[in-house]
Amino acid sequence: MVMQPLYKIWMDGELVPWDEARVHVLTHSLHYGLAVFEGIRCYATPRGSAVFRLKEHVDRLFDSAHIAAMHIPYDRPVLSGAILDTVRANRVPACYIRPLIYFGYGRMGIDNRKCPVNVCIAAWGWGAYLGEDAEAQGIRVRVSSYTRNHVNINMTHAKITGNYANSQMAKREAVDDGYHEALMLDPDGFVAEGTGENIFAYRGGVVRTPPIQGILPGITRDAVLRIVRDMGVPVSEERLSRDEIYCSDEIFLTGTAAEITPVREVDRRKIGAGRPGDLTRRVQEVFRAATMGEDARYTAWNTYLAPDGKSVENVSGPARDTAPHGTPQDVGSPQRLSPEAPAAPRQSRERVPHVPRSARDIGDDRHASAPHCS
Ligand SMILES: Cc1ncc(COP(=O)(O)O)c(C=O)c1O
């Protein structure tokens, strides 16, 4: 996907012009691969733009940070509000949203305890992740020669940037070999997930998906489990072998970027009739309706950006971080940002040396009292 610049990126409490959203080359996370992030979609619904499952994404971001022992210097309502503000500031009805929490500039070495923690949120247009025809025709997948991360080597429940080194190698191998995506097996040889998606298999009237241990707990996976149960189709979270995948009637991948993508072939073996099956089609349709706010059963999953650009009721909250166990943190003053002024053309500015925004945080051992996963 080629990046098309938009207007603003949220960096440590302020919306900065797109071209000025820079970091120093000695940013810690750039060197050692530990940062946590989210991928969220905002949909253009008949009632206006709505972020899909905002709360779940923000909760997973905090879980990822907790697992990585990074303290996010904002609380959940502030970050949720910042996500919505970022979408508004970029004036796109539908987009992909990328919050990233990273260790910033100021210290080097593997010991990250005293590194500043920086936060940015970007949004951009992102269409069909696995290609224009993917959702209609289904994709071709190969089992990767790379094993998925082991639960005790990389933390699979955390969306840590470094985990995606493994994903990138598998993806590249698959694409170089003429496939759309890689299917990764866990260290015991059972099916884990795609490089950026969870997997579902349907056979004999039962939908199966690998258990949550050892994979990223996908928010789309969770939505699909609910949708399939609501359809009255039996679901089982269980280990799946490679040959069970080959012999499935239907396979589909799920993810925020990939949405519901049917798989028509694995390792040159046709899946079912070699085209998206009926169950997959039904799941795609209900999922689409849910993202559009058109299915009354799932409307709690949509957080609307009010059409007038004013604040959204379920995300306003305290503007200051409260540390775990109620200890106040000296993290500056993250503030809710007011809605953006009317559209102005993007200006390109001269390069300016980056001054770490959180320089005052360098040396702040703020993770000493660790938060708990929600
Ligand atoms: C490795 C991996 N598995 C699964 C998923 C699907 O997760 P979600 O549905 O929350 O996007 C993703 C995408 O975030 C991913 O990167």
The ligand as a Tripos MOL2 file, in Angstrom:
@<TRIPOS>MOLECULE
LIG
   16    16     1     0     0
SMALL
NO_CHARGES

@<TRIPOS>ATOM
      1 C1         -0.9400  -11.4730   13.9250 C.3       1 LIG1
      2 C2         -2.3530  -11.0100   13.8850 C.ar      1 LIG1
      3 N1         -3.3350  -11.8880   14.1590 N.ar      1 LIG1
      4 C3         -4.6230  -11.5120   14.1170 C.ar      1 LIG1
      5 C4         -4.9920  -10.2240   13.7860 C.ar      1 LIG1
      6 C5         -6.4380   -9.8330   13.7520 C.3       1 LIG1
      7 O1         -6.7360   -8.9800   14.8280 O.3       1 LIG1
      8 P1         -7.8990   -7.9040   14.7220 P.3       1 LIG1
      9 O2         -9.1070   -8.6320   14.2680 O.co2     1 LIG1
     10 O3         -8.0240   -7.3710   16.0920 O.co2     1 LIG1
     11 O4         -7.4440   -6.8840   13.7500 O.co2     1 LIG1
     12 C6         -4.0030   -9.2810   13.5100 C.ar      1 LIG1
     13 C7         -4.3410   -7.8820   13.1980 C.2       1 LIG1
     14 O5         -4.3300   -7.0470   14.0500 O.2       1 LIG1
     15 C8         -2.6530   -9.6760   13.5650 C.ar      1 LIG1
     16 O6         -1.6770   -8.8050   13.2920 O.3       1 LIG1
@<TRIPOS>BOND
     1     1     2 1
     2     2     3 ar
     3     2    15 ar
     4     3     4 ar
     5     4     5 ar
     6     5     6 1
     7     5    12 ar
     8     6     7 1
     9     7     8 1
    10     8     9 2
    11     8    10 1
    12     8    11 1
    13    12    13 1
    14    12    15 ar
    15    13    14 2
    16    15    16 1
@<TRIPOS>SUBSTRUCTURE
     1 LIG1         1 GROUP 0 **** ****
